[in-house]
Amino acid sequence: MLEQRPLVLRSNRFLGAALLDRGLVTNEDLESANEKLLEIVQAGDLKGASLLNILIFELKALDEAALIDSLMDTDDVSLVDLTNYELSKFREMRINMDVCWATFTIPFDHVEDFYMVATGYYLSEPAKQYWIEQFDGKILWYVASINSIAEALDRADREKAEAKTAEG
């Protein structure tokens, strides 16, 4: 996952700036979150290197509902809950899980030429750009809660491990 470090750092930096621009966090809270993020990255835990996790759960400095409302109202992005969503299409896409964790994004469906992609990092241009390039711009974006995305990614990780075990 070390090759994802630049993507993690850029995605989080852009996300932080966008959250600040929208007035969803204070400069002080963002600085504290960035310090914690750098500690996590330096420790090599890129899977846990999420500015959103730090701001929402550790510092309690960002109201996730306000972020989601802002995205739905300003960016016209729909909300999806992945909790009970079948991930069979995700498995067929053969997506790099490290990138999903690095960008807190999961492609969860594919219909005709379009990919349905849920993200917590919609405000991060580097994260969005990565996925746009992967799918030639044929994306229908959705926003999902951090817990919903993390649960779906954990489930996808488990299913991938189970499939490897079954293959022998």
C-alpha positions in Angstrom: 0.0 0.0 0.0 3.0 2.3 0.2 2.6 3.1 -3.5 -0.7 4.7 -2.6 1.0 7.1 -0.1 1.1 10.1 -2.6 -2.6 9.6 -3.4 -3.5 9.4 0.3 -1.7 12.6 1.1 -3.0 14.6 -1.9 -6.5 13.3 -1.5 -6.6 14.2 2.2 -5.0 17.6 1.6 -7.5 18.6 -1.0 -10.4 17.2 1.0 -9.3 19.3 4.0 -9.1 22.5 2.0 -12.6 21.8 0.5 -14.1 21.2 4.0 -12.5 24.5 5.2 -13.8 26.4 2.1 -17.3 25.1 2.8 -17.1 26.2 6.4 -17.6 22.6 7.7 -14.4 22.7 9.8 -12.3 25.3 11.5 -8.7 25.9 10.5 -7.6 24.8 14.0 -9.5 21.5 13.8 -8.0 20.9 10.3 -4.5 21.6 11.5 -5.0 19.1 14.4 -6.5 16.5 12.1 -3.6 17.0 9.6 -1.0 16.4 12.4 -2.8 13.1 13.4 -3.0 12.1 9.8 0.7 12.6 9.3 1.4 10.4 12.4 -0.8 7.7 11.0 0.9 7.8 7.5 4.4 7.9 9.1 3.4 4.8 11.1 2.6 3.1 7.8 -1.1 2.6 8.5 -2.4 3.9 5.2 -5.7 2.0 5.6 -6.4 4.2 8.6 -5.2 7.4 7.0 -8.5 9.2 6.6 -9.0 12.9 7.4 -12.7 12.2 7.6 -12.3 9.5 10.3 -10.1 11.8 12.3 -12.4 14.8 12.0 -15.6 12.9 12.5 -14.7 10.3 15.1 -11.5 11.3 16.9 -11.8 15.1 17.1 -15.6 15.2 16.7 -15.0 18.4 14.7 -17.0 17.6 11.6 -20.7 16.7 11.5 -20.9 14.0 8.9 -24.6 14.7 8.3 -23.8 18.3 7.5 -21.2 17.1 5.0 -23.6 14.7 3.3 -26.3 17.4 3.2 -23.8 19.8 1.6 -22.8 17.3 -1.0 -26.4 16.4 -1.8 -27.5 20.1 -2.0 -24.5 21.8 -3.6 -23.1 19.0 -5.7 -26.3 17.2 -6.5 -24.9 13.8 -5.4 -27.2 11.1 -4.3 -26.9 9.2 -1.0 -26.5 5.4 -0.9 -26.3 3.1 2.0 -24.0 0.1 1.2 -24.8 -1.9 4.4 -26.9 -4.5 2.7 -25.7 -4.0 -0.8 -24.6 -7.1 -2.7 -21.0 -6.6 -3.8 -20.9 -9.2 -6.6 -20.4 -6.5 -9.3 -17.5 -5.1 -7.2 -15.8 -8.4 -7.2 -16.1 -8.7 -11.0 -14.4 -5.3 -11.5 -11.1 -6.5 -9.9 -10.5 -3.2 -8.1 -7.3 -2.5 -6.1 -8.5 -2.6 -2.5 -5.7 -0.4 -1.3 -6.9 2.4 -3.6 -10.4 2.0 -2.3 -9.2 2.4 1.3 -6.8 5.3 0.3 -9.7 7.3 -1.3 -12.5 5.9 0.9 -14.3 5.1 -2.3 -15.9 1.9 -3.6 -17.3 1.1 -7.1 -20.4 -0.9 -6.1 -22.2 -1.5 -9.4 -21.7 -1.5 -13.2 -24.7 -1.1 -15.5 -24.0 -1.0 -19.2 -21.1 1.5 -19.7 -21.5 3.3 -16.3 -20.0 2.6 -12.9 -21.8 3.5 -9.7 -19.2 4.8 -7.3 -19.8 5.6 -3.6 -17.3 7.9 -1.8 -16.7 9.9 1.3 -14.1 11.9 -0.6 -16.2 13.5 -3.2 -14.7 16.9 -2.3 -11.2 15.6 -3.0 -10.3 16.2 -6.7 -7.3 13.8 -6.6 -9.5 11.0 -5.3 -12.2 11.7 -7.9 -9.7 12.1 -10.7 -8.1 8.7 -10.0 -11.5 7.0 -10.3 -12.5 9.1 -13.4 -9.3 7.8 -15.1 -10.0 4.2 -14.1 -13.5 4.3 -15.6 -13.0 6.7 -18.6 -15.2 9.2 -16.9 -18.3 7.0 -17.0 -19.2 7.4 -13.4 -22.4 8.0 -11.5 -21.2 9.4 -8.2 -22.9 8.7 -4.9 -22.0 9.8 -1.4 -22.1 7.3 1.5 -21.3 7.6 5.2 -17.8 6.6 6.3 -19.2 3.7 8.3 -21.2 2.4 5.3 -18.1 2.6 3.1 -15.8 1.0 5.7 -18.2 -1.8 6.3 -18.5 -2.5 2.6 -14.7 -2.4 2.1 -14.3 -4.7 5.1 -16.9 -7.1 3.7 -15.1 -7.0 0.3 -11.8 -7.7 2.0 -13.3 -10.7 3.8 -15.0 -12.1 0.7 -11.7 -11.8 -1.3 -9.8 -13.6 1.4 -12.5 -16.4 1.6 -12.4 -16.8 -2.2 -8.6 -17.2 -2.1 -8.9 -19.8 0.7 -11.5 -21.7 -1.3 -9.2 -21.7 -4.3 -6.6 -23.3 -2.2 
